[in-house]
Amino acid sequence: VQLVESGGGSVQSGGSLRLSCVASGYTYSSYCMGWFRQVPGKGREGVATIGSDGSTSYAESVKGRFTISQDNARNTLYLQMDTLKPEDTAMYYCAARPVALWTCPQTMNSAPFSYWGQGTQVTVSS
């Protein structure tokens, strides 16, 4: 399984970015995919998840600003990030894991995720 992120960059506060994650070699029909972020010295934080049934969850800090979506035909996961804030600055990772019932757990714990991309840096300046 390979996950490859792209779309990171530098943007001013209030701006937008769209991250993409192309998945290959992933054959599970029931899965959970998500975006996580990490800043130096801190643990990996869950940002948003989406199940194979299309159900979504968001961290409180990004609700109303970020949107997670997937294009199954292109095996691509997206994260649309609007109204970006300096505190959104982090390395963003795409992750995937199989699940039993097509939905993601409510808690966005990174530990159960089996597959990870290499990360893409997002920097928001004030």
C-alpha positions in Angstrom: 0.0 0.0 0.0 1.3 3.4 -0.9 -0.1 6.8 0.0 1.3 9.9 -1.7 0.4 13.4 -0.5 0.7 16.6 -2.4 -0.7 20.1 -2.3 1.1 21.6 0.8 2.7 25.0 0.7 2.9 28.4 2.2 -0.2 30.7 2.4 -1.2 33.8 4.3 -3.8 33.7 7.1 -7.3 33.4 5.7 -6.1 31.6 2.6 -6.9 28.2 1.2 -5.1 25.0 0.2 -6.2 21.6 -1.0 -4.3 18.6 -0.1 -4.5 15.4 -2.2 -3.5 11.8 -1.3 -3.3 9.2 -4.0 -3.7 5.6 -2.8 -2.4 2.5 -4.6 -2.4 -1.1 -3.7 -5.2 -0.7 -1.2 -7.8 -3.5 -1.6 -10.0 -3.2 1.5 -13.6 -2.6 0.7 -14.3 -1.4 4.3 -11.9 1.2 5.3 -11.2 4.5 7.1 -9.0 7.2 5.7 -7.9 10.3 7.4 -5.7 13.4 7.6 -3.5 13.9 10.6 -1.1 16.7 11.4 2.0 17.1 13.5 4.2 19.9 14.7 7.7 19.4 16.1 7.7 18.2 19.7 4.0 17.2 19.7 2.1 14.1 18.9 0.1 13.4 15.8 -3.3 15.1 15.8 -6.4 13.9 14.0 -7.8 16.4 11.6 -10.5 14.6 9.7 -11.6 11.1 8.8 -13.9 9.5 6.2 -15.2 6.0 6.0 -15.9 3.9 3.0 -19.6 4.7 3.5 -18.8 8.4 3.1 -19.3 9.4 6.8 -17.0 12.1 8.0 -15.6 13.4 11.3 -13.7 16.5 12.1 -11.6 17.9 14.9 -13.3 20.7 16.7 -10.5 23.1 15.7 -11.2 22.7 12.0 -14.9 22.2 11.8 -16.5 24.6 9.3 -13.2 25.4 7.7 -11.9 22.0 6.4 -13.6 19.5 4.2 -12.5 15.9 3.7 -13.7 14.1 0.6 -12.7 11.2 -1.6 -12.8 10.3 -5.3 -13.0 6.5 -5.5 -12.6 6.5 -9.3 -9.2 8.2 -8.8 -8.3 6.5 -5.5 -7.7 10.0 -4.2 -8.4 11.5 -0.8 -8.7 15.3 -0.5 -8.6 17.9 2.3 -9.9 21.3 1.4 -8.6 23.8 3.9 -10.2 27.2 3.9 -9.8 30.2 6.3 -6.4 28.9 7.3 -4.9 30.1 10.5 -1.3 30.2 11.7 -2.1 27.5 14.2 -2.9 25.2 11.2 0.8 25.2 10.4 2.1 21.6 10.5 3.2 18.5 8.5 0.0 16.9 7.2 -0.2 13.1 6.8 -2.6 10.9 4.9 -3.4 7.6 6.6 -5.6 4.5 6.0 -6.8 1.5 7.9 -9.2 -1.3 7.4 -12.4 -1.3 9.5 -15.2 -3.7 10.1 -18.3 -1.6 9.4 -17.4 0.9 6.7 -17.2 3.8 9.2 -14.4 5.4 11.1 -14.3 5.4 14.9 -15.3 8.7 16.5 -12.0 9.1 18.3 -9.4 10.1 15.8 -6.6 8.1 17.3 -3.6 7.7 15.0 -2.4 4.4 16.5 -4.7 2.0 14.7 -3.9 3.4 11.2 -1.7 0.9 9.4 -0.6 2.9 6.4 0.9 6.4 6.2 2.1 8.8 3.5 5.3 10.7 3.7 3.6 14.0 4.7 3.2 17.4 3.1 4.1 20.7 4.9 1.5 23.4 5.3 2.7 26.8 6.6 0.3 29.6 7.3 1.7 33.1 8.0 0.0 35.9 9.9 
